[in-house]
Amino acid sequence: MNDNQDHDNQDHDNHGRDANGRDANDRAAATGTRTGTRTSTGTGTDPDVAVTVHQTAHPHGFPTAADFAFVESPIPEPAPGRALVRNLYWSVDPYHREMMDDLPGGFGLGVPLEGRTVGRVVASRTPALAEGEIVLHRQGWRTHAVVTPEETRRLPRVDGVPPSVHLSILGGTGLTAYVGLTRIARLQQGEDLFVSGAAGGVGTATGRFARLLGAGRIVGSAGSAAKVDHLVREVGYDAAFDYHDGPAADLLGKVAPDGIDVFVDNVGGEQLAAAVGGLREFGRIVRVGTISRYNTPDAPPPLLVHEDVVEKSLRIEGFLVRNYRDMQQELHDFAVPHLRSGRLVPDETVVDGFEHLVDAFLGMLHGRNVGKIVVRDRSEVPAGA
């Protein structure tokens, strides 16, 4: 299973319907109660009730709301050595779609889902986690979680920056982009870069980091004209294209007529094949994810010219961000000064309300976000917002 954040690259626009004509935004009723629990509307506002999201079916193609259930249960009590966390920010990521399939290591049916989340310790029976501390852990898709100190990472406060950045540009999303550029691509100053899925969380972080690292020309692909405009006007891309507008090889040739040195691939498919053709000698391909195939597993593979890999001495390398967690502090040291100065801006689509967690996930799969999509507890909404 792929653990990168955004193939983490949440820029996949396909507004198809399932066999029953249901769009991903349809709020189909979900069932599936368990002993000691009951289905819920999922608001998470009752202070005496915990709510978790369960997967109820294995989808084929795009998931729908009917594949999930919000389930209520009593708020858990932490045992000795553990702490209770009230979750405040939730990450929904493309890799969750991959985990929904009936495959070894995937999500189970009728049990809480998992994902990265930021929360506050509200009760503790361990000196290692004090009440009031803000922590990151992986028991997301629920309002409350009981965790051990080893399962959490205490988060530093960054003045003027919301805690959601620890799920976006300072979290797994940002770490994926940073590792891809500095360790896998080994980006050098002045090198030209192409990023697929550029308007997603990893794509926007990659563009911003590459500019700070001294890249030359930065180009990307996205799923709409509005996203292309955002990449150029806000993120710092030199040019971008809507991949719906024609063959990827032709579109890439227009925005990068002199070729590219590095390709950061969040999508796979036709854009990967186009990049192989557009790379210069000794070019590098950083494989982050393959979101183009997550919901269309039966699509034919692209025609990739393997001879180009040999004749141009290209290097293709994939990675899992979980193998680079020791670089978290390096990312923090690199990014935080730029966040404080304003040179680095997190690209986030924030959805308010735990009850919209599934809607946010489905919308992300259909490309209805720019940057990293984060669900925020209503208690964290700034006054007047």
Number of C-alpha atoms within 10 A of each C-alpha: 12 18 22 24 34 34 32 30 33 35 35 26 19 14 14 13 14 15 8 6 9 15 18 23 14 13 13 14 11 19 18 16 16 13 6 9 15 15 19 19 14 23 16 22 16 9 8 10 15 21 29 26 26 26 22 19 19 18 17 15 18 19 22 22 21 18 19 23 28 26 27 23 17 13 17 15 14 18 14 10 14 21 26 24 29 22 26 24 30 29 28 29 28 26 23 22 22 19 20 22 18 15 12 9 10 15 21 19 17 18 15 19 22 20 16 20 26 28 26 20 21 17 18 23 17 16 11 14 25 15 17 13 14 23 23 24 22 17 24 25 27 27 27 25 24 19 21 20 16 9 13 16 13 16 14 12 11 14 10 8 14 11 23 24 23 25 26 25 33 24 19 27 31 31 29 30 30 28 22 27 23 14 11 19 22 12 20 16 13 14 16 24 27 31 28 30 34 34 34 34 34 38 37 33 29 30 28 25 23 27 19 15 16 14 19 17 20 25 25 29 28 29 24 19 15 12 23 22 17 18 28 16 12 13 23 17 25 16 20 28 25 18 23 14 12 10 12 21 18 13 20 25 16 14 19 22 11 11 21 26 24 30 28 31 28 30 28 23 20 17 26 24 18 22 29 25 20 23 26 19 17 14 24 26 24 23 22 29 28 21 26 21 17 21 18 12 11 9 10 9 12 13 11 17 12 11 10 16 19 12 10 15 15 19 16 15 13 14 18 18 22 14 9 14 15 9 14 17 12 12 19 17 11 15 20 17 13 14 19 14 9 10 11 19 19 22 24 20 18 18 20 18 20 28 20 16 24 25 19 25 26 24 19 26 28 21 23 20 25 24 30 34 28 25 26 24 22 16 11 13 11 7 6 4 4
